[in-house]
Amino acid sequence: MKVLVTGANGMLGQDLCPILEDIGCYVIETDKDNLDITNGDLVNAVMEDVKPNLVIHCAAYTNVEKAEEEYELAHKINALGTENIAKACSKFDTTLIYISTDYVFDGKKSTAYTPLDETNPLNKYGLTKLQGEEAIKKYCEKYYIARTSWLYGHHGKNFVETVIANSEKDSIKIVNDQFGCPTWTVELANCIIKLLQKPYGIYHICGSGITSWYEFAKEIHNQLNIECKFSPCSSNEYTCKAKRPKNSAMDNSGFCRDWKTALKDYLALRA
């Protein structure tokens, strides 16, 4: 199978591409330097030249805070860029997998969100990712939308590494009233491949189990046998431009392992 990956140099892409190659795929790695997804003509030209069987669309504007003041740029990449990919996949009859986010939800639900639940993003990042979803549903027939959350991996800045880097500090407060599902990029990559055995549609691919950011930090310290000096706080104690959902936990229908088990494997490989 010939697979084109956008955002191949990102945190997810750097884990995903080798895994695809390991199962025998011919992988075409693209990033903003060789495939500007906001250029529809270029997207069409590359697709016509490469003729992939599958496109996995990982490229995205992901800075949640900056998206509040850079909405036009976030919209250009996440909405219009995704629309270009969707139109090209439709034109060349190519299956598309789009990586979306838990931030399409408003967090008002008291239990885990399912793919059938109504979306209502609180911030502009979530809005642009939802606009990407809508473009795919409008222009594609052969698509998978894979929503994930609280992503961490070995090839990019993430919460786990930030917690470890600040482990000796004792004045750090971490939010304890926002709940979600931590997800390791390797887990996500393996489950993306499993999607191809499923009917087209929307799926939630995230770690099993629900936790808060503070409890997530505590678990990182526990697994590393480090005393946790951080303290919990409410989200009201932080001044942020972008609102976050209080509950963005998602029902993954058994796609991924328990988040604590995945974290253990991540930390073991990190050592």
ABEGO torsion letter per residue (X at the ends): XBBBBBGAABAAAAAAAAAAAAAGBBBBBBBAAABBAABAAAAAAAAAAAGBABBBBABBBABAAAAAAAAAAAAAAAAAAAAAAAAAAAAAGBBBBBBBBAAABAGABABBBBAABBBBBABAAAAAAAAAAAAAAAABABBBBBBBBGBBBAABBBAAAAAAAAAABAABBBBAABBBBBBBAAAAAAAAAAAAABBBEBBBBBBBEBBBAAAAAAAAAAAAGBBBABBBBBAAABBBABBBBABABBBAGGABBBAAAAAAAAAAAAX
